[in-house]
Amino acid sequence: MHPRHMQTLAELAGEPDGVADWDEEQDIASTRLLLTSNGGMVNYCVSPDVKSAELAIVFEGDIDPVHYGTALDRLLMRRLER
């Protein structure tokens, strides 16, 4: 059980028990991706299924595990480029 304001990717999609098509195709279940930030079409998630120093970036159904530092650099640079 997690705090009320935190959601998994499955809960965000309105399917708290898991997104059927997602869970069949991806290595990490939608119920095991906890949202830390929503950047519009890009979701930044943590999961027990990625390394401890990594963040799972979810974009258009693809999961890209990236080191926290790299992900933060990308996010900050994107904000500056606007």
JONOR-V132168 format. One record per residue. RES is the residue in one small letter. SS is DSSP state (H for helix, E for strand, C for the rest). Layout:
BEGIN
((RES,SS) (RES,SS))
END
This chain:
BEGIN
((m,C) (h,C) (p,C) (r,C) (h,C) (m,C) (q,C) (t,E) (l,H) (a,H) (e,H) (l,H) (a,C) (g,C) (e,C) (p,C) (d,C) (g,C) (v,C) (a,H) (d,H) (w,H) (d,H) (e,H) (e,H) (q,C) (d,C) (i,C) (a,C) (s,H) (t,H) (r,H) (l,C) (l,E) (l,E) (t,E) (s,E) (n,E) (g,C) (g,C) (m,C) (v,E) (n,E) (y,E) (c,E) (v,E) (s,C) (p,C) (d,C) (v,C) (k,C) (s,C) (a,C) (e,E) (l,E) (a,E) (i,E) (v,E) (f,E) (e,C) (g,C) (d,E) (i,E) (d,E) (p,E) (v,E) (h,E) (y,H) (g,H) (t,H) (a,H) (l,H) (d,H) (r,H) (l,H) (l,H) (m,H) (r,H) (r,H) (l,H) (e,H) (r,C))
END
